[in-house]
Amino acid sequence: MAYNLYDFAGNVGVVCILVAYLLIQMDRMDSSSTAYSVLNAIGSLLIIVSLFFEFNLSAFLIEFFWLLISIYGLLKISAKAKSMKSKAS
């Protein structure tokens, strides 16, 4: 079995998602933090990249929606920061 660059990208993606989840469980990260959403977005994106080379529909669907949810979280955080900034002005 050959280990390709896209396999490595997918594995790094898995590590990103697992580290984010571990840090949540260890109370070292907040689930509403930018870091959590970024780690999940990067992780799911890297897994999606690996799936373009060896496609699996079920894995693609879960990672696609994981990415969308992470982007939603980042947009929500951004909107909240802008709202707080405008209130402070």
N, C-alpha and C positions, 0 to 999 in steps of 0.2 A: 504494500500500500504506500503510495507516494504521499508525502506531506508537502503541500503547496503553500504559496504565500496566502492564498484565500483561506486555507485551513487555519493558518496562523491568525489572520484577521478575525475569523469567526471565534477562535479560542480566546483572543484578547477581548472580544465582545462579551463572551460568557463571563470572563473574569470581572469585567467592569460591572455587569449586572449583579453578580454574586457578591462583590465587594460592597456595592451600594446596599444590598439587602443585609449583609452581615453588619455593616456599620449602623444601620437602623436598629437591628436587634440588640446591638451592644450599647445603644443610646449614645453613640458617637456622632450621629447625623440625624437631622430632622427630615421627615418625609416630605415636608413642604419647602425644603431648601433648594436653592439653585443647584448645588453640587449633586444632590440626589437625582434631579431631573436630567442634568447633563450626563452623569454617569450612565443612566438608563438609556438616554437617547444615543450616546456614542456606542454603547454596547449593542443595542438593537440594530443600529445602522451597520456596524461591523458584521454582525451575524447575517444581515440581509445581503451584504456584499458577498459573503461566502456562499450564500444560497443561489446567487446568480450563476455560479459555476457547477453546483450540484444541487439542483432545485428539489425542494420538498414543500408541497403546498401548505401542509399544516404548520410547519415551522415558519414559513414565510408569513402566513396570516397572523400568528401570534406576535411575531417580531414587528410586523407592519403596524399593528394596533398598539403595541408597546411603544413604538416610536411616536405615533400620533398622540398617545396619552402623555408622553414625556414632553412633546412640543406644546401641548395644551398647558401642562404644568408650568413650563417656562414662560409662555405668554401670560398666564395668570400672575406669576411672580412679577413680571415686567409691568403689567398694568397696575398692580398693587403699589409697586415702587414709584411709578409715575404719579399715581393718585396721592401718595403720601408726600411726594416732592412738591406737587402743586398746592397742597394744603399748607405746607410749611412756608410757602412764598408769600 
